[in-house]
Amino acid sequence: MIDESLRVLEYPKIRQLLSRYALTELGGERALHLSPLEQIGAVRQSHQRIAEMTALLERGESLPLHGAAELQPIFQELRIAGNVLLAETFLKVAAAVEAAHNCRSFLLEREVSALRELGERLVRLPEVSKAIRRCIDLRGDIVDGASFELQQIRGEARGLRERIRARLEALLNADALAQAFQERYVTQRNGRYVIPVRADHRGRVKGFVHDESASGQTLFIEPAFVLDDNNRLQSLLRQEKREEERILRELTEKLREQLPVLRSNQETLADLDLVAAAARFAAACGGTAPALTEKPLLELRQARHPLLLFSADGVPRPNPPVPIDLFLGEKNDTLIISGPNTGGKSVALKTAGLLLLMARSGLFIPCSADSRLFLFPKIFADIGDEQSIEANLSTFSGHLQRMKWIMEEAGEDSLVLLDEAGTGTDPSEGGALAMAFLDGLRAQKAKVILSTHLNLLKSYAFLNEGVENAAVEFDAATLQPTYRLHYGLPGASNAFSIARLLGLPREVLAKAAGYLGQEERAGFDLVAALNQKRWEMERQAAAMHADREEAQRNRERSRLLVEQLEREKEELLARLLNEGRKRVRETEKELKRLLVAAAADHPDTRRQAALKGELNALRKGLEEPAISKPLPGPAPEEIRPGQLLRIRGLDQEAEVVGLHGEEVELTLHGKRLRLPLNRLERGGKPRTSRRSGEKRVRSRVTRETFSTELKLVGQRVDDAIPQLQRFLDDALLHGLEEVSVVHGSGEGVLRRAIRDYLGREREVKSFYSADPAHGGDNVTIIRFAG
């Protein structure tokens, strides 16, 4: 990738933005050195990693990168043979080792195949972190327990200090020497414990002078009686230092042995933080992973220039720029963008180039998810003023130098971006040079996006197959560019409109119009009128498309509403049916009680049989509810706005809004829906299966026709128990003393459930398996209480 193109397209600013989203210095440095990738496989892998990281962040999960610090200076020290690290330095290493351990565990515990590969690269070094934590505390000091020898030395040293201080404090508090001390405290000079003695009382304290005050009136004396203790303490301190150096040397060697692993872990942690930063950056700019193609094309939909999405300090702007669509390579190899100044032509070129660089770097790009692009290995950009005073180049000469170099380097795998090609000289000559330059690039099969004001280049698109014009939209009503891109026609420069908008005097504009030839003015006016007409047609088409989508959404809402109403109807029917069955069971129990009492007082077989028949008919009616006969459907010619129609199968009426072919538009509960005619009935109360005065024909079941055996073989427990309950109730109503249930053997689940139920029934006197000749354990005999 050409470095000059990276600069012109402002790729370094993308690096800086990305680095703001890194959590560690490692990731920030990696972002600042990001470069386009050479292999498409590496790009796909990066996109997959970012997608997985995005999913983790959306679930509120983030990498445990705390402690992952930059260790490169420490690695440099470890490369020097014999060098020993400072104690506090080891804390950074321990934190980084623990961060690698935590990140590995985090990734291996989750379903993230692409990130998992990075997690598997991380090597756990528990012995390193444990050794450091055992020897060095959080302040960076070596602890007593770092070794047995150090513990012994420090223990003896502490005892000596306490002994020396106690003896010196006793001397300071002696009444006989009260006049010898200006102040009474123990201090140190040259690492030895001393006391301050007034100079004029020097002879009263025998010992060695180590220092004196600035005035000379106070001497700091080490009394002779603590000389040996001080000497021993100094010896212990030297031993302590040697032991600490030995411990640090040992730890340093341990790190030096693991240096390759430590380096590898740091590289992987940097990669992980870069992926996390890329995921956060993608979320901030609305980035997605475009589809990568093998064909040299660019199909960017709803693309936004990433740098326009953020303020100068990297904060996302509340009002993002207008998105544009850029198409190149499918039906054209060259795109010529024209239109007014400040209309977004240069931004369109930079958007195409910068998004391609970002995608090539493995980043998500701010565009819609259905975008496609080819990862052009070479991108050439001639954008902006290449004037150079030092090289004695004018603007025009600078552009020519760039164009010459591009012509020599560009080929089939190249994307060339040219801003205002042919400018800086006579328009006719500049336009001719630019067209010849385009001919050469197209012959080399390079893909080109070019912006221009030159009419020669606008007409070039009409005369050459594979070259397409695109215009930056200009609103004639507001005299403002809209920044949208329209394909098929060139754009007018609208220099007079912009000059008028910027407040140039009318007389100047009038005189300029006079200088412009009548034929040229007519041509400009024609282009402007054609563009305005085209844009109006496109807006109308977009509005019609939006209307169609809204109609489709309305139809879907109608369908969902009808389904919801049908579900509610079924739930209501089921609830009513359950309530009815519950009431029947209560009634049955009461009737059984009355029948038993009536049979005891007034045995009337016919009356009892009638009551039993009524009860069975009532139960059957609840089990098999009658279905209302639907009302006839309306004919299309009968449909009128405001008419009430009933939705077939629902107890709901809706008002007609209009007729659309075979569908009727209705309003129901304030919502609009469309239904076919065959789903509707004429309005009015629906017929019911039982009208006033009508009686349901009830079946009378006699004792002779009632079966004393119930077969439940193969049924589920939930289905079998309700049938058993109804069978027992009928048997009691028929005055039977004994019945049987055939349930089979199987795994015994149904048999156990049936017998558990029978054990709870009061009317059941006893139950047992049939004899082997009549089914054995496959059949349960039930006897009722007398």
C-alpha positions in Angstrom: 0.0 0.0 0.0 1.4 3.4 -1.0 2.3 5.5 2.0 1.4 8.8 0.2 -2.1 7.5 -0.4 -2.4 6.7 3.3 -1.5 10.3 4.1 -3.7 11.8 1.5 -6.7 9.7 2.6 -6.0 10.6 6.3 -5.5 7.0 7.3 -3.2 8.1 10.3 -6.2 9.9 11.8 -8.1 6.5 11.8 -5.2 5.0 13.7 -5.4 7.8 16.3 -9.2 7.4 16.7 -8.8 3.7 17.1 -6.1 4.0 19.8 -8.6 6.0 21.9 -10.7 2.9 22.3 -7.8 0.7 23.6 -7.8 -0.2 27.3 -4.0 -0.6 27.6 -0.9 1.0 26.4 -0.2 -2.2 24.5 -3.4 -2.0 22.5 -3.0 1.8 21.9 0.5 1.3 20.5 -0.7 -1.5 18.3 -3.5 0.7 17.0 -1.1 3.6 16.2 0.9 1.1 14.0 -2.0 -0.5 12.3 -1.5 -1.1 8.6 -3.5 -2.7 5.7 -3.2 -6.4 5.6 -1.9 -8.3 2.6 -3.9 -11.5 2.7 -7.7 -11.6 2.4 -7.7 -14.6 4.8 -6.2 -12.3 7.5 -8.9 -9.7 6.8 -11.7 -12.2 7.1 -10.2 -13.5 10.4 -10.0 -10.0 11.8 -13.6 -9.3 10.9 -14.7 -12.5 12.6 -12.8 -11.7 15.7 -14.3 -8.2 15.9 -17.8 -9.7 15.3 -17.3 -12.1 18.3 -15.9 -9.3 20.5 -18.8 -7.1 19.6 -21.2 -9.9 20.7 -19.4 -10.2 24.0 -19.5 -6.4 24.6 -23.2 -6.3 23.8 -23.7 -8.9 26.5 -21.8 -6.7 29.0 -18.7 -9.0 28.9 -15.2 -7.5 28.4 -11.7 -9.0 28.4 -10.0 -9.0 31.8 -7.0 -7.0 30.6 -6.3 -5.3 33.9 -2.6 -5.4 34.5 -1.5 -5.9 30.9 1.2 -3.2 30.9 3.9 -2.4 28.4 6.9 -4.6 29.3 9.3 -3.8 26.4 11.7 -1.8 28.6 11.9 -4.7 31.1 12.5 -7.2 28.2 15.4 -5.0 27.1 16.9 -5.2 30.7 16.5 -9.0 30.7 18.5 -9.2 27.5 21.6 -7.9 29.3 23.4 -10.8 30.9 23.9 -10.4 34.6 21.5 -7.5 34.9 19.2 -7.8 38.0 15.7 -6.2 38.0 14.5 -3.9 40.7 11.9 -5.3 43.1 9.1 -3.0 42.0 9.6 -4.0 38.4 8.6 -7.6 39.1 5.1 -6.3 40.1 4.4 -5.2 36.5 5.5 -8.6 35.2 3.3 -10.5 37.7 0.3 -8.4 36.7 0.9 -9.0 33.0 1.3 -12.8 33.6 -2.0 -12.8 35.6 -3.7 -10.8 32.8 -2.6 -13.4 30.3 -3.9 -16.2 32.5 -7.3 -14.5 33.0 -7.8 -13.7 29.3 -7.0 -17.3 28.4 -9.5 -18.6 30.8 -12.1 -16.0 29.7 -11.9 -16.9 26.0 -11.7 -20.7 26.4 -14.9 -20.7 28.5 -16.9 -19.0 25.7 -18.1 -19.9 22.3 -15.8 -17.6 20.3 -14.0 -19.7 17.7 -11.8 -16.9 16.2 -10.9 -15.3 19.5 -10.3 -18.7 21.0 -7.3 -19.1 18.8 -5.8 -16.0 20.4 -6.7 -17.3 23.8 -4.9 -20.6 23.1 -1.8 -18.7 22.3 -1.6 -17.3 25.8 0.7 -19.5 28.0 -0.1 -19.7 31.7 2.9 -19.1 34.0 1.5 -19.6 37.5 5.0 -20.5 38.9 6.3 -17.0 37.8 3.5 -15.0 39.3 3.4 -17.1 42.5 7.2 -16.7 43.0 7.0 -12.9 42.6 3.9 -12.5 44.8 5.6 -14.7 47.5 8.7 -12.5 47.5 7.5 -9.0 46.9 4.6 -7.2 48.4 2.2 -4.7 46.7 4.5 -1.7 47.7 7.4 -3.3 45.9 9.3 -4.4 49.0 10.9 -7.8 49.5 8.9 -9.6 52.3 10.6 -11.4 55.2 9.3 -14.8 54.0 11.1 -14.5 50.7 13.7 -16.9 52.1 14.5 -18.6 55.4 17.8 -16.8 55.6 16.2 -13.4 55.1 13.6 -14.1 57.8 16.4 -15.0 60.3 18.5 -12.0 59.5 15.6 -9.5 59.7 14.4 -11.2 62.9 17.7 -10.7 64.6 18.1 -7.2 63.3 14.7 -6.2 64.7 15.7 -7.6 68.1 19.0 -5.6 68.0 17.2 -2.4 67.1 14.8 -2.8 70.0 17.6 -3.5 72.4 19.8 -0.6 71.3 16.8 1.9 71.4 15.8 0.6 74.9 19.4 1.1 76.3 19.7 4.5 74.7 16.3 5.7 76.0 17.2 4.5 79.5 20.4 6.7 79.2 18.3 9.7 78.0 15.9 9.3 81.0 18.7 9.1 83.6 18.3 11.9 86.1 22.0 12.2 86.6 22.5 13.2 83.0 19.4 15.5 82.6 21.6 18.6 82.0 23.6 16.8 79.2 20.7 16.6 76.8 19.0 19.5 75.0 16.4 17.1 73.6 15.7 13.5 74.5 15.4 11.3 71.4 17.2 8.4 69.6 18.3 9.0 66.0 20.7 7.6 63.4 23.8 8.9 61.8 25.6 6.9 59.1 23.3 4.0 59.8 24.3 3.8 63.5 22.1 4.7 66.5 23.1 7.9 68.3 21.8 10.4 70.9 22.1 14.2 70.9 24.4 15.5 73.6 25.1 19.2 74.4 28.7 20.0 73.4 29.5 21.5 76.8 28.6 18.2 78.4 30.7 16.1 76.0 32.8 14.5 78.7 29.7 13.1 80.6 28.8 10.6 77.8 31.6 8.2 76.8 31.4 7.2 73.1 32.1 8.2 69.5 31.0 11.4 67.8 29.4 10.8 64.4 28.0 14.3 63.6 27.3 17.7 65.1 24.5 20.3 64.6 25.0 23.3 62.3 25.5 25.5 65.3 28.0 23.2 66.9 26.1 23.2 70.2 24.9 19.6 69.8 26.9 16.5 69.2 25.5 13.1 68.0 27.3 10.5 70.0 27.2 6.7 69.8 27.7 5.6 73.5 30.4 3.0 73.9 28.1 0.5 75.5 26.1 0.1 72.3 29.1 -0.1 70.0 29.1 -3.9 69.7 25.3 -4.0 69.1 25.6 -1.3 66.4 28.5 -3.2 64.8 26.4 -6.4 64.8 23.4 -4.6 63.3 25.6 -3.2 60.5 26.8 -6.7 59.8 23.2 -8.0 59.7 22.2 -5.1 57.3 25.0 -6.1 54.9 23.8 -9.7 55.1 20.3 -8.6 54.4 21.3 -6.7 51.3 23.3 -9.6 50.0 20.3 -11.9 50.6 17.9 -9.5 48.9 20.2 -9.3 45.9 20.3 -13.1 45.7 16.5 -13.3 45.8 16.2 -10.6 43.1 18.8 -12.3 41.0 17.0 -15.6 41.3 13.7 -14.1 40.3 15.4 -12.3 37.4 16.8 -15.6 36.1 13.4 -17.1 36.3 12.0 -14.4 34.1 15.0 -14.6 31.7 14.2 -18.3 31.2 10.6 -17.4 30.3 11.5 -14.4 28.2 10.2 -15.9 24.8 6.9 -16.8 26.4 6.5 -13.5 28.1 7.2 -11.7 24.8 4.6 -13.9 23.0 2.0 -13.3 25.7 2.5 -9.6 25.4 2.0 -9.7 21.6 -1.2 -11.7 22.0 -2.5 -9.3 24.7 -1.8 -6.4 22.4 -3.7 -8.2 19.6 -6.7 -8.8 21.9 -6.8 -5.2 23.1 -6.7 -4.1 19.5 -9.6 -6.3 18.6 -11.6 -5.0 21.6 -10.7 -1.4 20.6 -11.9 -2.2 17.0 -15.2 -3.5 18.3 -15.8 -0.4 20.4 -14.8 1.8 17.5 -17.2 0.0 15.2 -20.0 0.5 17.7 -19.2 4.2 17.9 -19.2 4.7 14.2 -21.9 2.2 13.2 -19.4 -0.1 11.5 -20.2 -3.4 9.9 -18.2 -6.1 8.1 -18.7 -5.7 4.3 -18.9 -8.8 2.1 -15.5 -9.4 0.4 -15.6 -10.3 -3.3 -13.1 -11.8 -5.7 -14.4 -9.4 -8.4 -12.8 -6.0 -8.6 -15.7 -3.9 -7.5 -16.8 -1.4 -4.9 -20.4 -1.4 -3.7 -20.8 0.8 -0.7 -24.3 1.5 0.5 -25.2 4.1 3.1 -21.5 4.9 3.5 -20.3 7.7 5.8 -16.8 9.2 6.0 -15.6 8.0 9.4 -13.7 11.1 10.3 -16.9 13.2 9.8 -18.6 11.0 12.5 -16.3 12.4 15.2 -15.3 15.8 16.6 -11.7 16.9 16.7 -11.3 15.4 20.2 -12.7 12.0 19.1 -16.2 12.4 20.5 -19.0 11.0 18.3 -21.0 13.9 16.7 -24.7 14.1 17.5 -25.6 14.8 13.8 -23.8 12.3 11.5 -23.1 13.2 7.8 -25.5 12.3 5.0 -24.7 8.8 3.8 -23.9 8.1 0.2 -24.0 5.1 -2.2 -20.9 4.4 -4.2 -21.0 1.8 -7.0 -18.0 0.9 -9.2 -16.9 -2.2 -11.1 -20.2 -4.1 -11.6 -21.4 -2.2 -14.7 -18.7 0.4 -14.9 -15.0 0.7 -14.5 -14.9 4.5 -14.2 -17.2 6.8 -12.2 -17.1 10.6 -12.9 -18.6 12.7 -10.1 -19.6 16.2 -10.9 -21.7 18.9 -9.2 -21.3 22.1 -7.1 -18.4 23.1 -5.0 -18.9 22.2 -1.3 -21.3 19.5 -2.5 -19.3 16.5 -1.3 -17.4 15.4 -4.4 -14.0 15.2 -2.7 -15.6 13.7 0.4 -17.1 10.9 -1.8 -13.6 10.1 -3.1 -12.1 10.1 0.3 -14.9 8.0 1.7 -14.3 5.3 -0.9 -10.6 5.2 -0.4 -10.6 5.4 3.4 -13.3 2.8 3.9 -11.4 0.5 1.6 -8.2 1.0 3.6 -10.1 0.4 6.9 -11.6 -2.9 5.5 -8.2 -3.9 4.2 -6.9 -3.3 7.8 -9.4 -5.8 9.2 -11.7 -3.1 10.6 -15.5 -2.7 10.3 -16.5 0.2 8.2 -19.5 2.7 8.6 -21.9 1.5 5.9 -24.9 -0.9 5.6 -24.4 -4.6 6.0 -25.2 -5.4 2.4 -22.2 -3.5 1.1 -19.6 -5.4 -1.0 -16.0 -4.6 -1.9 -12.9 -6.0 -3.4 -9.7 -5.5 -1.4 -7.7 -3.6 -4.0 -4.0 -4.2 -3.3 -3.1 -0.8 -4.7 -4.8 2.5 -4.0 -3.6 5.7 -5.7 -5.1 9.0 -4.5 -4.4 12.4 -6.1 -6.6 14.6 -3.8 -5.9 18.1 -2.8 -3.3 20.7 -3.7 0.1 19.1 -4.5 1.8 22.5 -5.0 5.4 22.5 -3.8 7.4 25.7 -3.5 10.6 23.8 -2.6 10.3 21.6 -5.7 9.4 24.6 -7.9 6.1 22.9 -8.8 2.8 24.6 -9.5 -0.5 23.0 -8.6 -0.9 21.8 -12.2 2.7 20.5 -12.3 2.2 18.7 -9.0 -0.9 17.0 -10.3 0.9 16.0 -13.6 3.8 14.5 -11.6 1.3 12.4 -9.6 -0.6 11.4 -12.7 2.6 10.3 -14.4 3.6 8.1 -11.5 0.1 6.6 -11.2 0.1 5.8 -14.9 3.4 3.9 -14.4 2.3 1.9 -11.3 -1.5 1.3 -11.7 -2.8 -2.0 -13.1 -5.8 -4.4 -12.9 -5.6 -4.6 -9.2 -5.6 -0.9 -8.6 -8.2 1.7 -7.5 -7.4 5.3 -8.7 -9.0 8.3 -7.0 -8.6 11.6 -8.8 -9.9 14.9 -7.4 -10.5 17.7 -10.0 -8.4 16.1 -12.7 -7.3 18.5 -15.4 -7.6 21.6 -13.3 -5.0 24.3 -12.8 -4.7 25.1 -16.5 -6.8 25.9 -19.6 -10.1 23.9 -19.2 -10.0 22.6 -22.7 -6.4 21.4 -22.6 -6.7 20.2 -19.0 -9.8 18.2 -19.9 -8.1 16.7 -23.0 -5.2 15.6 -20.9 -7.5 14.1 -18.2 -9.4 12.1 -20.9 -6.2 10.7 -22.4 -5.1 9.8 -18.9 -8.4 8.0 -18.3 -8.0 6.1 -21.6 -4.6 4.9 -20.4 -5.8 3.8 -17.0 -8.8 2.0 -18.5 -6.5 0.2 -20.9 -4.5 -1.0 -17.9 -7.9 -2.2 -16.4 -7.6 0.0 -13.4 -10.8 1.2 -11.6 -11.2 5.0 -11.4 -13.3 7.4 -9.4 -12.8 11.0 -10.6 -14.4 14.3 -9.6 -14.6 17.3 -12.0 -16.3 20.5 -13.1 -15.1 20.1 -16.7 -17.7 19.6 -19.3 -15.3 17.6 -21.5 -15.0 15.0 -18.7 -18.8 15.0 -18.1 -19.4 14.2 -21.8 -16.6 11.5 -21.7 -19.0 9.3 -19.8 -21.7 9.6 -22.5 -19.2 8.7 -25.2 -17.5 5.7 -23.6 -19.1 2.4 -22.5 -18.2 1.5 -18.9 -17.9 5.1 -17.8 -20.8 6.5 -15.7 -21.7 10.0 -14.5 -22.8 10.7 -11.0 -24.1 14.0 -9.7 -23.9 15.5 -6.3 -27.5 16.7 -5.6 -28.2 20.4 -5.4 -31.5 21.7 -4.1 -32.7 24.4 -6.4 -35.3 25.6 -3.9 -32.8 26.2 -1.0 -29.7 26.7 -3.2 -28.0 24.2 -0.9 -26.2 20.9 -1.7 -27.8 17.8 -0.2 -24.7 15.7 -0.4 -26.6 12.8 -2.0 -25.2 11.1 -5.0 -27.3 10.3 -8.1 -26.2 8.1 -11.0 -26.8 8.5 -14.7 -26.5 12.3 -15.3 -23.7 14.8 -14.7 -24.1 17.5 -12.1 -24.2 21.2 -12.8 -21.5 23.2 -11.0 -24.1 25.8 -9.9 -21.4 28.4 -9.6 -24.0 31.3 -10.0 -26.3 29.8 -7.4 -23.5 29.4 -4.9 -22.2 32.8 -5.6 -25.7 34.3 -5.0 -25.9 32.3 -1.8 -22.6 33.7 -0.6 -23.8 37.2 -1.1 -22.0 38.4 -4.3 -23.6 41.6 -5.6 -26.4 41.2 -8.2 -24.7 43.4 -10.7 -21.6 41.2 -10.6 -23.7 38.1 -11.2 -25.6 39.7 -14.0 -22.4 40.8 -15.7 -21.0 37.3 -15.3 -24.1 35.8 -16.9 -23.6 38.2 -19.8 -20.1 37.0 -20.4 -21.4 33.4 -20.5 -22.4 32.5 -24.0 -26.1 31.8 -24.7 -25.4 28.3 -25.9 -23.4 27.5 -22.8 -26.1 28.9 -20.5 -28.7 26.8 -22.3 -26.6 23.7 -21.8 -26.1 24.4 -18.1 -29.8 25.1 -17.7 -30.7 21.9 -19.5 -28.4 19.8 -17.3 -29.8 21.4 -14.2 -33.4 20.9 -15.3 -32.7 17.2 -16.2 -31.1 16.6 -12.8 -33.9 18.3 -11.0 -36.5 16.3 -12.8 -34.6 13.1 -12.2 -34.2 13.8 -8.5 -37.9 14.5 -8.2 -38.7 11.2 -9.9 -36.4 9.4 -7.6 -38.0 11.0 -4.6 -41.4 10.0 -5.9 -40.2 6.4 -6.5 -38.7 6.3 -3.0 -42.0 7.6 -1.5 -44.0 4.9 -3.5 -41.6 2.3 -2.2 -42.0 3.5 1.3 -45.8 3.3 0.8 -45.6 -0.2 -0.4 -43.5 -1.2 2.6 -45.9 0.5 4.9 -48.8 -1.4 3.3 -46.9 -4.7 3.7 -46.3 -3.9 7.3 -50.0 -3.1 7.7 -50.9 -6.5 6.2 -48.5 -8.2 8.5 -49.9 -6.4 11.5 -53.4 -7.4 10.4 -52.4 -11.0 10.1 -50.9 -11.0 13.6 -53.9 -9.2 15.0 -56.3 -11.9 13.6 -54.0 -14.6 14.9 -54.0 -13.0 18.3 -57.8 -12.7 18.3 -58.2 -16.3 17.3 -55.9 -17.4 20.1 -57.9 -15.3 22.6 -61.1 -16.9 21.4 -59.7 -20.4 21.8 -58.4 -19.6 25.3 -61.8 -18.2 26.2 -63.7 -21.2 24.9 -61.3 -23.5 26.7 -61.7 -21.6 30.0 -65.5 -21.6 29.7 -65.5 -25.3 28.8 -63.3 -26.1 31.9 -65.6 -24.1 34.1 -68.6 -25.9 32.7 -67.1 -29.3 33.3 -66.2 -28.3 36.8 -69.9 -27.3 37.4 -71.1 -30.6 35.9 -68.8 -32.6 38.2 -70.2 -30.7 41.2 -73.7 -31.3 39.9 -73.0 -35.0 39.3 -71.8 -35.4 42.9 -75.0 -33.7 44.2 -77.2 -35.9 41.8 -75.5 -39.1 43.0 -76.2 -38.1 46.6 -79.8 -37.4 45.7 -80.1 -40.6 43.7 -78.8 -42.7 46.5 -81.2 -41.0 48.9 -84.1 -41.4 46.5 -83.4 -45.0 45.8 -83.4 -45.7 49.6 -86.7 -43.8 50.2 -88.7 -44.2 46.9 -87.1 -46.7 44.5 -88.4 -45.4 41.1 -86.2 -46.9 38.4 -87.7 -44.9 35.6 -87.1 -41.6 37.3 -83.6 -42.5 38.2 -82.9 -43.6 34.6 -84.3 -40.2 33.3 -82.0 -38.3 35.7 -79.0 -40.4 34.5 -79.8 -39.7 30.9 -80.0 -36.0 31.5 -76.6 -36.1 33.3 -74.9 -38.0 30.4 -76.3 -35.6 27.8 -75.1 -32.6 29.8 -71.6 -34.1 30.0 -71.5 -35.0 26.3 -72.6 -31.4 25.4 -69.7 -30.0 27.3 -67.2 -32.5 25.7 -68.4 -31.8 22.2 -69.7 -28.3 21.9 -71.8 -27.6 18.9 -70.3 -25.3 16.2 -72.3 -22.4 15.0 -73.2 -22.4 11.4 -71.5 -19.5 9.8 -73.4 -16.6 8.3 -73.1 -16.2 4.5 -70.2 -14.1 3.2 -70.8 -10.8 1.5 -70.5 -10.3 -2.3 -68.0 -7.7 -3.5 -70.7 -5.4 -4.9 -72.3 -5.4 -1.4 -69.2 -3.9 0.3 -69.6 -0.3 1.3 -67.4 2.0 3.5 -68.8 2.2 7.0 -70.5 -1.2 6.8 -70.0 -3.7 9.7 -68.8 -7.2 8.8 -68.1 -10.1 11.1 -64.7 -11.9 11.1 -65.4 -15.5 10.4 -64.7 -17.7 13.5 -64.4 -14.7 15.9 -67.1 -12.9 17.8 -65.8 -9.6 16.5 -67.3 -7.0 14.1 -65.1 -4.6 12.1 -65.9 -1.5 10.0 -65.2 -1.5 6.3 -62.8 1.2 5.0 -62.6 0.1 1.4 -62.4 -2.8 -1.1 -59.1 -3.7 -2.7 -59.7 -6.5 -5.2 -60.4 -9.7 -3.3 -59.4 -8.1 0.0 -61.4 -5.8 2.3 -59.7 -3.1 4.4 -61.2 -2.9 7.9 -60.7 -1.1 11.2 -60.8 -3.1 14.4 -60.0 -1.6 17.8 -58.6 1.4 16.1 -56.2 -0.7 13.9 -56.4 -1.3 10.2 -56.2 -4.7 8.7 -56.9 -6.4 5.3 -58.7 -9.7 5.0 -59.9 -11.8 2.1 -63.7 -11.9 1.4 -63.9 -15.6 2.4 -62.8 -14.7 6.0 -65.8 -12.4 6.5 -69.6 -12.7 7.2 -72.4 -10.3 7.0 -72.8 -8.3 10.2 -75.3 -9.2 12.9 -75.5 -11.6 15.8 -74.2 -15.0 14.9 -76.5 -18.0 15.1 -76.0 -20.3 18.0 -76.5 -24.0 18.1 -79.2 -23.7 20.9 -81.8 -20.9 20.4 -84.4 -19.9 22.9 -87.1 -22.5 23.2 -85.0 -25.2 21.5 -83.9 -28.3 23.3 -80.8 -30.4 22.6 -81.7 -34.0 21.8 -80.3 -36.0 24.7 -79.2 -39.6 24.5 -80.6 -41.9 27.2 -78.1 -44.6 28.2 -79.6 -47.7 29.8 -78.0 -50.0 32.1 -78.2 -52.8 29.5 -76.2 -50.8 26.9 -73.6 -49.4 29.4 -70.3 -51.2 29.1 -68.8 -52.4 32.4 -65.3 -52.4 31.0 -63.1 -49.3 30.1 -60.1 -49.7 27.8 -57.2 -47.3 28.4 -54.3 -49.3 26.9 -51.6 -47.1 25.3 -53.0 -43.8 26.6 -51.1 -41.2 28.6 -51.9 -40.6 32.2 -53.2 -37.1 31.6 -55.7 -38.4 29.1 -56.6 -41.6 30.9 -57.5 -40.2 34.4 -60.4 -37.9 33.1 -61.9 -40.8 31.2 -61.7 -43.0 34.2 -63.4 -40.4 36.3 -66.3 -40.1 33.9 -66.5 -43.9 33.6 -66.8 -44.4 37.4 -69.4 -41.6 37.7 -71.5 -43.3 35.0 -71.1 -46.7 36.6 -72.4 -45.3 39.9 -75.3 -43.6 38.2 -76.2 -47.0 36.6 -76.1 -48.7 40.0 -73.3 -51.0 39.1 -71.4 -52.8 41.9 -68.3 -53.9 39.9 -66.5 -52.7 36.8 -63.1 -53.3 35.2 -60.3 -51.2 33.6 -58.0 -52.6 31.0 -54.7 -50.6 31.1 -52.1 -53.2 30.0 -48.7 -53.7 31.7 -45.9 -51.8 29.8 -43.7 -50.1 32.4 -46.5 -50.0 34.9 -46.8 -46.2 34.9 -50.5 -46.1 33.8 -51.5 -48.9 36.2 -49.9 -47.1 39.2 -51.6 -43.8 38.3 -55.0 -45.5 38.0 -54.6 -47.3 41.3 -53.4 -44.2 43.0 -56.5 -42.4 41.8 -58.8 -45.3 42.9 -57.2 -45.2 46.4 -58.4 -41.6 46.8 -62.1 -42.2 45.7 -64.6 -42.6 48.5 -67.1 -44.6 46.4 -64.5 -47.3 45.6 -64.6 -50.0 48.2 -61.7 -52.1 46.8 -59.7 -52.8 43.7 -57.4 -55.6 42.7 -55.8 -57.4 39.7 -58.0 -59.7 37.6 -57.3 -63.4 37.8 -54.8 -64.7 35.2 -57.5 -66.1 33.0 -59.1 -62.7 32.6 -55.9 -60.5 32.2 -54.1 -60.7 35.5 -52.1 -57.4 36.2 -53.2 -56.0 32.9 -56.7 -55.5 34.3 -57.9 -53.8 37.5 -61.3 -54.9 39.0 -63.1 -52.1 40.9 -65.8 -52.7 43.5 -68.0 -49.9 44.8 -69.0 -49.2 48.4 -72.5 -50.6 49.2 
